[in-house]
Amino acid sequence: MFKNYIKTAWRNLWKNKFFSLLNILGLTVGLAIGMLILMWVQDELSIDSFHSKSKNIYRMELFGGTGSSRQIWTVDVAPMGPLAKQELPDVVDQVRITSNNLFSLYQYEDKVFANERAVYVDPSFFTIFDFPLLQGNKSHPFTDDNSVVITQKTAQKYFGNENPIGKIIIANDSVNLKVSSVMENFPSNSSMNFDMLMPISYYAKKELINNQHDINNDFSNFNYETYLLLKPTTELKKLTTALFNIHIKHKAEDTDAEYLLHPLPDTHLYNADGSDKGMQTVKIFFCIALIILIIACINYVNLSTARSMLRAKEVSMRKIIGAAKSQLFLQFMIETTLLFSIATILAIMLIAGLMPLFNKLSGKQLVLDLSKLQFWFVLACTIGGTLLASSIYPALLLSSFEPLKALKGKISNAIGDVLFRKILVVSQFSFSVILIAGTILITRQLDYIRSKELGYDKSHTMLFWMRDMTPHYESAKAELLKKPGVEAVTRSMGNILNFGLISGDNDWDGKEPNATFILHPVAVDFNFLPFYKMKLVQGSNFTGSPSDSNHFILNETAIKEAGIKDPIGKRFKQWDKEGTIIGVVKDFHYASMKEKIGPCIFYYAPQKASIMQIRTTGKDAAKAIQAAEVQFKKYNGQFPFGYAFQDEVFNYLYESEQREAALFNYFSAVAIFISCLGLLGLAAYTAQVRTKEIGVRKVLGASTKNIVKLMAIDFMRLVLIAIGIAVPLAWLGMSKWLQSFAYRTSMDISIFVYSGLIAVAIAFLTISYQSIKAALANPVKSLRNE
């Protein structure tokens, strides 16, 4: 019997090629794109969840600052991790991670590599986290301070098929690093991804030698990610209070900062206070996947019911000769399953073809691995849910015809009760309008970010790390200013778009005893502010004289949050440097616009400013780059010259938003395309059931224009209803999305007007095809058939 069902199903699909093709096309595209999005969502939710102890691993974060400067910092001071392990029984272990700022060139024999992703970690990195070692002892991954752990990929790059253990990598032409362990490559769903890991004890030793700076007693500089492994029974609130008390005890001064413990699996999508960091995007994309799958289901239902008139007499004859309703229902379910099977196979092929493009757009490394149970689980849920949602109604409808009415051609009223299908069309276009509005708003927000006044001029500006060129800055600067294409040269400790360093070790007259004022200190040269055309609202700039070493320039936010009245000439202390405020610079955006402008302080310390910035003419930028490379090589030999333009760095700040916007645009286009297929099906159905009416109207003199208008007006009403439903929903959703930006564009009615007009235009173009086709049909033929 099943063989007969399948044979009949295939015959019906083949007989109605046009409708079958539309069904398969809509389902294939819907399933493929829905699956891709769900794979992306699954990957986002799985970040860092593969660690066996992940439920007990927490990142220690600091909630500190004053006023609007009070925010969460994901980095801590170096001593807190070891002290927590030493003094708190609930802390089983700890690990610190800090970035590498000592080495940039690595060599093995004749192979030279630069800018490897290297960090310093505690040895416990390999016992707290599940990053397996292929060679070496995870309890003692470093044999001494000059040892290094490398990934399998790095080992292959340096040593080929040789055994890497014991091999020497020369860093910066001077330091021998012995390979002590080789670890597996970091998985794609890890938030950490490094090439080399070195012992933090080496970094501490170098800091003590080079800067007379003992990191194990430093409560001023926040440069370390610290993770704690806790006992399962730990009460987090009590532990955060205990951490605060340790800080107070060893810092020997009051502070209003507090510690937060952030579960490792949540660090990727949530902030430590529970606010959104990326989960909102995951939810939006998950909803888009559901919308696309729902629209694909609606599309199938509409096309199936549009076809139902062709099957009415067939169903009636089957009933007359004894077919039960359950048998007919099963017949149509098998037909739907067959169609879905074809669509599923084509969808998997489409996913395989689109995967490289999708990975490029999303920045992911997703793989279509048919051997993984996770893939089949997502596929089964997607296909099963979609199949059930889209097949039951058409099967019930087709199996419920009354035989005598169908044979007499009197079922049009039953099928003509299209309220349910109208609701489906309204739902389709409500989703479409929401997606169109979202696309417009996201584009507008990104344009707003690009065009907003930043408070400085970054145009045609390049920067690079000087390394050994730093002591020869003045000589190199003089040479560069002689070259074509070079307008100005300056230097600083950090990039204006990412200062990086934060510190709470400061003081001034009038500071509250228990206040923690966390700001960004930046060492600059005397011409840094004029170079970027930044405006001083009070006071004066640095002059370059020796006395400037005791002068500070703060931004407006720093002055406001510190509560300093008439700041010029007032005392200010940063670290052990005590001086006076000589200027106040107008606020400027030195981070993503998702963050409010925070306090920062400029101090004159050219010896610490190791990043050179060059403003080019734009036209002769290539000549300026070439001149800069010549000067760099003059003092750095074989070290590679790497540079970046500020516009590139600025765009990188919003790389994730740009990727999300691109994906959102493509997904919206797919959803609208599938909606149009559904509308096309309903238009075809309407043309079928109104064949006689259209023929009569044409015989009585109705023009093609009148016929098209007659058929289109009902659909336009549905689209207008959809717009009315979609606008408030889109307004609420987009308002919430905009809240993730501290600085955002306005959301006015024009967004929804444009969205509605686009939806109306798309719907009208879709309907016009079937409407014109019906209007141009020969009325004599349609009436004779009737």
N, C-alpha and C positions, 0 to 999 in steps of 0.2 A: 504493500500500500504506500509506504513512504517513497518507494521508487516512482510510483505513479504521481504522487504529490510533487516530487522534485521535477519530474518530466513536464508536468502541467505548468508548474511555476516557471520553468525555463522557457516553455513555449509562449507563455503570456508576456514575459519580459522581452523576448525576441520580437513578438508581434507588435508591441508598442515601443518601438526603438526610441522615439523622440522622448517620451516621458521617462523611459528607463534610463536613458542617457542623462537627463536632467537629475533624476534621483541619484544615480551613481556619482555624478559629478559633485552634487551638493554634499552628499555623505562623505565622499572621499576627501574633499577639501576640508570639510568640517572636522572629520576624525583626525586627519593628519595634523592640522594646525592646533586643534584641541589637545592632541597627544603631545605635541612639541611643547606647548605651554605648560601642561601638567608635568612633563619631565623637567622643565625649568623650575617649576614650583617645588617639586620633590627635591631637586638638587639644592635649592636655597634652604629648605627646611632641614636638610641633612648635614649642613655645614657644622663640622666639629662634633657631630653626634656619634662618630664611630669610636671614640675613645671609651674604653671599658669603664673608666672611672669618671666619665663626663658629668654624671649627676652630682659628684662630690668635688668637682674642680670649679673654683671661683676666681674670677679676676678681681683683684683689689683695686678699687677706684676711689678717687678723692672728690668730695663735693665741697668746694671751698670758694672763697672770694667774697666780695662785698657788693651788695646791690645787684645791678644787672651783670656785673662781672662774675657773680656767683654762678658757677656751672660745674659740670662733671668733667673731671680729667681722667683719662684712661691710663695715664702714667703716674708713677709714684716716685718717692725718694728711695734710694738704694737700701738704706738700713732696715726698712719696715718688714720686708719678707723674712730675713734671718731672725729679727727680733720676735716676730709673731710665732715662728716655729719654736724659738727658744723659750718663750714665756707663756704660751697659750697651749694647754693640753689638747684642745680641739683641733689644732693645726698639725696634721700628720707630716706634711712636707710643704716646701715652697720652691718656686723657681722664678728667677728674674731673667728678662730678655732686654737687651739694649742694642741699639744699632751700631754698626761699625763705622767709625770715623778716623781710623788709623791707617787702613790699607786700601789701596785702590788698584794695585798692579800685582799680579800673581804669575809666577814663572816655574815651569818644570822643564829642565833641559832647554830645548829650543822652542818650546811652546810658551806663548805669553798671552795672558788673558787679563781683562780689565773689568772693573765694576761688577764683580760677583756679588750676589745677594748674601752678604755675610753678617752674622750677629754674634754677640757674646751671650752665653747662657750659663746657668748653674748646671752641674752634672746631673742634677735631679730631673732635668728636662726629659730624659729618656725613661725614667721610672714613673713619672707623673702622667706623661702623655704616651699614647700607643703609636710611636714611630719606631718600628722594628729596626734593629741593627742586623745587617747581613754579615758583618765582620766586626768583632770587638765585643766588649763586655758592657752591657747597658748600665750596670751598677758603677762601673769605672770607665766611662767613655773616653776621658782624657787622661793620658798617661802623665802629663806634666803641663805646666802653664803654656808651653810652646807647641802643644798638640792641636790637632784640628780634626773634626768629624766632617766628612763630605758625603754628599748623596751619591747614589749609584750612577746617576746621569753625569755628575761632575767627575766621578772616578773614570768613567768611560772617556770623557772629554780630555782629561789630563793624561791618563795612563794607558788608554786602550784596553788590551786584554791582560796587561801586567797586573800582578797583585799589588794593590795600592798601599797596603799596610806597611808602615815604616818608611815610605817614600817621603822626600822632602820637597815641599812647595816653598819657594822663596817669595816673600811678600815685600813689596817696595824695594827690591834689590838689596835688602839688608837683614831681614828677619827670616829665620828658618822655622817653618811650621811642619811638624811631623804628623803624617796621617796616622791616627790612632784607631779610627773606626770608620766603617762605611754603613750608611743607613739606606733604607728603601727610599725611593723618591716620594716626596710629599703627595698624598692623594689629592685629586682635584677638588674634593669637598672639604679641604682643610683651609682655614683662614690663614694659616702659616705656610710659607713657601720660601725656603732658603736654599742656597747652594753650599754654604759652609757654616759651621758652628764652632766657635772657639770659646775657651773657658773664660768666664767673667773675671776670674782671678788674674788673668793676664791684663785685662783692661784696667782693673783696679791698681795693679802694679805700675802700669804706664802712667796712669793719671797722677799717682803719687810722685813719680819721678819727674814727669814733664811739667805738671802744674801745681805740685805740692798740695794735692787735693785728695783727701782720704774719703772715698765714696762711702765707706762703711760708717762714717760719722756725719754724712752730709744730709741735712734735712731741708736744704734750700732748693736743690735742683731736681726737677721732676723729669727724669729721662728713662724710666724703667717700667716695663710692663711686668707686673708681679702676679703670679697665680698661686693660689693656696689649695692644697689638697686637704679637705676637712673630713672629720668623722661623720658618718651618716646621721648621727643623732644631734649634731650641732644646732644650737639655737642661734640663728644668724643675727638677730637683733642684739643679743648679749655680746656676740663676738665683735660686732662693729663698734660697740661701746668700749670693749676691751682694747681694740686696735687704737681707738682715739686716745685712750688713757696711756697706752704705750708711747704714742707720738708726743703727748704732753710731757710725760715723764722724762723722755730722752732729749726733747728739744728745749726743755726748761723754760718755756714761756707759753702763755695762754694762746689759744687759737679757736676760732669759731668754725673751723673746717670739721668735716665728719667723713668717716669712711663708709663705703658701700661695697657690698660683695655681689658680683655679677656672675650668675651661672654661665659656665663656658658655652653650652649650646645656645644660649640666648644672646651672646655678645654680637653675633652677626646681624640680628634683626631687631634687637631692642637696646635701648639705653639702660643704664643701671637703675634708673628711677622708674622703669617700666614704660617709659614713653617710646614712641615709634622711632626706629632707626632705618628700617627697611621692610618691616612686616606689612606696612600699608601697601607697598608696591606688590608684595607677594599676594596679598588679598585681592588687590585690583586685578592682577594677572589671572589669579584663580577664577575670579568672577568673569573675566573676559573669556576664559576657556569654557566655563559653563554656558555663557551667552552664545558662543559660537556653536557649541554642541546642541543647545536648545533651539537655536535658529535652524540648524541642520535638521533637527527633528521636526520642527514646524514646517520646514520646507518639504520634507518627505510626506507629512500628513496632508498638506495642501495639494501636492502633486498627486498623491494617491486618491484623494477624494475627487480631484478634477478628472481622474481616469475612471471613477466609479460608474459614471453613466454608460461607459462602453462595456462594463461588465454586468450591468443590471440583468439583461436577458439571460446571460450565461448562468448567473447565480440562480435565477428563477427556474430555468430548465433543470439544473442540478437538484433543486429542492423538489420539483414535481416528480422527478424519477426516483426520489427517496433519500437524497443526501440530507443528513442531519445538520443542524446549525453548528454543532461542535466540530463536525468534519469540515465544514466550510471554513470555520474559524481557523482550524489547524492548517487547512490548505493555504490560507492567506498569510498565516504566521510563517509557514515554511517558505513562501514566496518572498516575504520580507527578509527572512534569515538568509536566503540565497543571495538576495540583492546586497545585504549587509556583508556577506562573506566576500563577495566581489569587491565591494567598496573597501573592506578592511585590508585585503591583499594589496589593492592599489594604494591605500593610505600608507601602509608600511613601506612600499616602494617610494612613495612621494616623500616620506620622512627621511629615508636614506638619502634621497637626492637633495633635499633641502637642508640636511644637518650641517654641512660645512658653512653654508650661508647663514644659517641660524646661529651657529657658534660665533661666527665673525660679528654678527650684529649684537649678540648678547654678551660677548666676552667670556662665554663658557667653554667647557671642553666636554660637552655631552657626547656620548657614544651610543649608537643603536646596537646594543648587544642582545641578540635574541636568546642567548644562553642564561641571561640573568632573570631570576624570578621577579625582581622588582618591576622590570619592563612588562612582563606578562600580567602582573597584578594590576598595574596602571591600565594596561590595554583591556583586561577583562572587565574592570570597573567601568571604563569608558564605553566599551562596546556594549556590555550588558545593560548599563543604565540607558544608553541612547537607544538601543534596540527595543527595550521594554516601553520607553517613553513614546517612541514613534510608531510602534506596530500595533498596539492594542486597539486604538481608536479606529484606524482604517479597517482592521480585520473585523471588528464588531459592526462597523457600518456596512461593509460589503456583504457580511453574512446575515444581515437583518432585513434585507429587502423582502417585501411581500410579493410572492410569485405572480398573482393575477394582475396586481397593479403594475408591476414591472413589465409584463408582457403586453399590457394595454398602453404602456407609455405614460402612466399616471403617477410616477414616483417623483416627479420634479418638485412637488411641494415638500415632500419629506426631505429630500436632499437639499432643497432650496432653503431650508432652515439653516442658514449658514452663520448663525450667531457665534457658534464656537470657532468657526474658521475666521470670522472677522476679528474675534478676540486674539486669535493667534497672529494675524497680520498686524494688529495694533501693537501686540507685544514685540514682534519683530522690529517694527520701525521705531518703537520706543527705545529699544536697545540701540538701534542704529543712530538715532538722534543723540543719545547719551554719549556714544562713542565718538561721533562727529564733534560734539561740543568739547569732549575731553581732548581730542586731537588739537582743536583750535586753541584751547586754553594752555595746553602744555607748550605748544609752539610759541604762543604769546609770552609765556613766562620765561622761556629760554631766550627769546629775543630781548625781553626786558633786562635780563641779567647781562647780556652782551652789550646792550646800549646804555646801561645805567652808569652814571658818573661815579667813578671809583674813588676819586679824591687824589688821583695821581695820573700821570701819563705813562703808559707802558708801551706805547707804539714804537716799533722798530728797535726794541731793546733786547739785547742778547746778554747772557750771563754764563759764567763757567767758574769752576773751582781752580784757583791759581796754584795750589800745592807749593812747590819750591820756588815758585815765582813771587810768592807773597813778600819776602824781604826786599825784592827788587821792583816793587810796585811802581814807585815814582819814575824810575828809569823806563820801565815798560810803558807806563802811561804817556810819558813824553814822546816816545817813539810812535805810539798808536795815534796820538793827536795830529801827527804829521801826515798820516795816511788818508787817502781819499775814502770817503764813506763813513768816517768816524767823526761824530759831532761832539760827543762828551764821554767821559770815563769816570766811574766812581767805584767804590767797594763797600762791602758790608759783611756782617757775620752770617746773615740769613737772607733768603729771598723775600722780597716784599710781599709775595703771594703766599708765603708759608714760613713764618718766622721760626716755628718749631719750639724753641726753648721757652720754658715758662719758669717762673720763680716767685716764691712768696716771701723771700728774705729781703724785706724793705722796711723803711721807717721814715717818718716825717713829723714835723711839729703838729700836734693835734690828732695824731692817730690814736684810735681807741685801743686800750690795752689788749683786748681779746679779738681784735680784727685780723682777718687773714686777707691780704690784698694780693691776689695772684695776677701777674701781668707778664707780658712778653718783653724781655730786655733784648735790645738789638745794638750791637757795636757797629758804628758807621764811621765813614770818613766825613770831613767837614762839608763836602759838596753833595752829600747824598740827597738831601731835601730839594735843593735846586735842580739836581739831575732829573728827579721825577716830577718836577714842577708842583711840589706840594706847597700848600699855603699855611703860613703861620698866622694864627688869629691873635696871638700875643707874643711879645718879646722878640728875640732875634735868633739867628741861626748860629751854628758853630763857625768859628773863624779859622780854625786850623792851628791856633797858637797852643803852647803847652798848657795854658790855664784851662783849656777846654776839657782836659781830662777830669776836671771836677765839676763839669757842667752837665745838665740833663735837659732833654726836651721831651715832654709828655704829650700824648694826644688828649683831645677834649674829654673823652670818656674817662681816662685815668684821673684827670683833674676833678671831674664831676664825682666819680665814685669815691675818690679819696677825701672829698669834701674840703679841698684846699681853696681858700679864698685869696684873691690877689696873689696868684702863684709865683709871679716873677720875683726872683730873689729869695724865695723861701727855701729852707733846708730840705734836702731829700737824701736818703741813704739807700743804696742798692748794694746788697752783699756787704763787703767791707769798705766800699767806696762811698764816702760822704761828700756831698757837694751842694750845689744850688740849682734851682730850676731857672733856665734862661729863656725858655720859649714854650709855647703851646701850639702844636700842629693841629690843623683841622682834621677831624675824623676821616679815616679812609678805610676801605675794605681790604684787609690783608688775609682774608680767609673766604671760605664759601659763604654765599649769601643765605645759606641755611642757618648761619650763626650770626648773632648780633655782634656789632663791633665791640671788641673788648679793650681793656686797658693795655697800652704798650708804652715803652720808654726807650728813647734813643740816648746812647752815651758815646762819647768820643773815645774810641779805642782802636785806631787804625791797625795796630799790630795784631788784633784779633779778627780783623775783617779780611777773610780769605776768599771771598767771592767777588770777582770782577764783573762789573756791568758796563756795557758799551751801548751807547745810543748811536745807531747808524742813520744814514740819510734815507734808507729804504731802497733808493735806486741803486746805490753802490754797496748794498749789504754784503754781497759776495766778496768784495775787496776787503771789507772790514773783517769778515770771518777769516779770510786768508792771512791778514796782518796779525790778528789775534793768535792764530795758530803758530805763526812764526815766532812770536814772542814767547808763547807757552813752551814750544819745543826748545827754545834757547836755554831755558832754565830747568826743563823737566825731562830732557832726553827722550827715552823710548816710551815714556808714559803717554797714553793716548789722549788726544785732545777731544774733549766732549763739551758741547755747548747746547743751549736751548734758548729759544726766544720766549719772551714773557707771554706772548699771545698763546703759544703752545701750552705753557704751564697753566695759564688761565683756563683754557679749554679742558685741560686734564681735571681741574677741580669739579667740572660738571660732566665728566665722561659718563658716569652711571646714569645721570638724568638724560643725557643725549641718547644713550643706548635705549633707555626705557621709552623715550619719546619715539624713536625710530620703530621699535617693536610695536608700540601702541598704534602707530600709524598703519603699519602693515596688518596688524590684527583687526583694526577697525575696517580696513578695506576688504578683508576676507569676510567679515561678518556682514557687511553691506552687500557684497557680491552674493552670498548665500541667501540673504533676505530677498534680493532681486529675483533669484531663481524661484523662491516661494511665491512671490507676487506674480511672476510670470505664469506659474501653475494655476493660481487662482484666477488670473485673467483668462487663461485658456478654458478653465472650467466654466466661467461666466459666459464666455462666448459660445460654449457648447449648449448650455441650458437655455440660452436666449436666442438660439438660432432662428426659430420661427418668428419671434418678436422682431428681430433685426430685419428678416426678410419682408415682413409685412410693412414695417416702417419705410423700407427702401421702395417698395412697390407704391406706397402712398406719397412718395416724393422726398423722403428725408435724404439729406446730403451726407457725404462721407464725414464732413466736419461735425454734423449733428450726431451721427452715430458714435464717433470717437468721444465727443463730449458726454453723450449719454452713458457710455461705459466707464469713462474715466472719473466722472463726478463722484460715484460711490466710493471708489478707491481713494480719491483725494480727501473725502470726509474721514476715512479711516486714518490716513496719514496725519491729518490735522489733529484728530483725537490723540494719536500717538505723540505728536509734538507737545500737546497740552499735558500729557502724563509725564513725558520725559524731562521737561524743563525743570520742574522743582526737584526731581531726583538728581539730575545732573548738577544743579546748583548746590545741593547739599554735599554730593560726593566731591565735586571740584573744590568747594570751600575747604573741606577737610584736607584735601591734598595740598592746597596752597599754604595751609598752616604750618607745613614742614619747612617753609622758607621764612626767615626773619624779615626779608625784604621781598615783596611780591607785587605783581601787577594787579590792576583792578579787574574785577569780574563784572562787566556791565552787560546790559541786555543785548548788545550787538552780537555777542558770542552765540546766543540762542536764536537770534534772528537769522544769522548766517547758517546755523545748523539746520534750522527748519527749512530754509530756502533750498539748501543742498539736498535734504531728504525729499522735499516735494519734487525737485527737478529729477532726482534719480528715480523716484516712483513713477513720475509721468513718462519718462523715457522708456521705462520697463513696460508700462501698461500700453503705451502707444503702439508697440509692435503688434500685440494681439488685437487691439482695438481696430487698427487700420486694416489688418488682415480680415477681420470679421466684417468690417464696413465695405470692403472691396469684393467680398464673396458674391457670387451670382444668386440673387434672391429667388429666382425661379427654381434653381436646383435645390436650395434649402427648403422651399415650401413643398416641392415635389417629394423630397425625402421624408418630410414631416407627414 
